[in-house]
Amino acid sequence: MKKQVELASVQQQEQEAPPAYSDSNSENNQTSLLSRAAILATTTTSQLALTPQMSINPARNSRHLPYAQDNRREWNHNLCACHEEPLVALNAICCPCIQYSSNRSRLAHLNMHNSPHEAPVHLGLFCCLYTISPHFFGIGQTLLQTLSRVQTRQRYLIRGDPFTDLLIAGFCAPCSLVQESREIADEENELRREVGVGGVVRLGSGEEGLGLREEEEAEVAAYRDDEDRV
C-alpha cells in the first residue's frame, strides 16, 4: 500500500515538474531570440530613417533645411519677411495679378523643364484670371492663391495643409506671393549656379552675390590692372 502511494506521488511530481531542456536547446533558443530582436531593431531603424530626402533634387532645398519624419521641411523664408525683398513686396501689394502670373509661369516652367524661366510671363492668362477672379462669389482670388500655394509646397515638400494655405491666401495674400516667389527663386538660382550661368538673379532671392561670370570678369580686370602697374 505504501509503495502504491509513493509511486502515485512520484508520478504526480513528474507531471507537475516543467519539461527539462538540454544546454544545446537553451543556447539555440537564446540565439533565436537574439536574432529576432536584431531583425526587429533593423526594421524599426529603417522605417524611421529619412531616406526619401536622398532622392530629392538638391536645388529644391538649396539652403539644406532638415526634413522631419513626415518628409517635410519649413519654408526657406518667413511669411512676414517681405521687407527683405522690397521690390517684390511692392509688386505683390500694388500689382498682385502680375506677381501671381510671374510665380505661376516660373513654377510651371520648372515642373515641365526643370530649368529656370528666362522670360516669366507677367501679363497673360494667369494675370487675367487673377484680375477677374474676385467677381466669382468674392472668393475666386483666394482660391487661386490657395491652389498656387499648395502646388508650391508640393514641389518643395514644405510642411503645411490646405486649410492653413486658405487662411494665408485670404488674409495675407501679398506676403504669400512674396514667400512663394522667393522659394521659386532659390531653386532657379541654384540651377543657374549648377550649369555655370553667371549673373545676379534677384527675383526674390534675398541673399545672392556675384555670379560665376561676374567673378571671372572681376578677376580678369584685377589681373589687367596689375599688368598696367608693372
WOFEN-V269258 format. One record per residue. N is the residue number from 1. PSI is psi as a letter, one per 20 degrees, with the letter a starting at -180 (none if undefined). NEAR is the number of other C-alpha atoms within 12 Angstrom. Layout:
BEGIN
N,PSI,NEAR
N,PSI,NEAR
END
This chain:
BEGIN
1,g,7
2,h,8
3,h,9
4,h,10
5,g,11
6,g,12
7,g,13
8,h,14
9,h,14
10,g,14
11,h,13
12,g,12
13,h,13
14,h,13
15,h,12
16,h,11
17,q,10
18,q,8
19,q,9
20,p,12
21,q,11
22,r,10
23,h,10
24,g,11
25,h,12
26,g,13
27,h,13
28,g,14
29,g,15
30,g,14
31,h,14
32,g,14
33,g,14
34,g,14
35,h,14
36,g,14
37,h,14
38,g,14
39,g,14
40,g,14
41,g,14
42,g,14
43,g,13
44,g,12
45,g,13
46,h,14
47,h,14
48,i,15
49,q,17
50,m,19
51,h,16
52,h,19
53,i,23
54,h,14
55,j,12
56,p,19
57,p,19
58,h,20
59,h,29
60,i,36
61,m,34
62,h,29
63,j,22
64,l,21
65,q,22
66,q,22
67,p,24
68,a,18
69,h,16
70,j,19
71,k,24
72,q,24
73,r,26
74,r,24
75,q,36
76,h,33
77,q,33
78,q,20
79,h,28
80,j,19
81,k,23
82,h,30
83,i,20
84,i,23
85,m,29
86,h,22
87,g,22
88,g,35
89,g,34
90,g,21
91,h,27
92,h,31
93,g,22
94,h,17
95,m,24
96,h,36
97,h,33
98,g,33
99,h,43
100,g,48
101,h,34
102,g,39
103,g,44
104,g,37
105,h,30
106,g,36
107,g,38
108,h,24
109,h,21
110,h,28
111,h,22
112,g,13
113,i,15
114,l,21
115,q,27
116,q,32
117,o,29
118,i,19
119,m,15
120,q,28
121,o,24
122,h,24
123,o,23
124,b,19
125,g,19
126,h,29
127,g,27
128,g,22
129,g,25
130,h,35
131,g,26
132,i,19
133,h,21
134,h,19
135,i,13
136,n,15
137,j,11
138,i,15
139,j,20
140,g,21
141,g,31
142,h,36
143,g,27
144,g,35
145,h,44
146,g,33
147,g,29
148,g,38
149,h,45
150,g,29
151,h,26
152,g,37
153,h,32
154,h,23
155,h,29
156,j,37
157,l,30
158,p,30
159,q,26
160,a,25
161,q,20
162,h,23
163,g,16
164,h,20
165,h,32
166,g,26
167,g,20
168,g,29
169,h,33
170,h,26
171,i,19
172,l,26
173,g,36
174,g,36
175,h,36
176,g,44
177,g,51
178,g,45
179,g,42
180,g,51
181,g,46
182,h,43
183,g,40
184,g,49
185,h,42
186,g,37
187,g,39
188,g,40
189,h,40
190,h,32
191,h,27
192,h,27
193,h,25
194,h,19
195,i,16
196,k,16
197,p,23
198,a,22
199,q,19
200,p,24
201,o,29
202,e,26
203,k,37
204,k,38
205,h,32
206,g,30
207,m,21
208,p,23
209,b,17
210,q,20
211,r,24
212,g,23
213,g,19
214,h,17
215,g,18
216,g,17
217,h,16
218,h,15
219,g,15
220,g,14
221,g,14
222,h,14
223,g,14
224,h,13
225,h,12
226,h,11
227,g,10
228,h,9
229,h,8
230,none,7
END
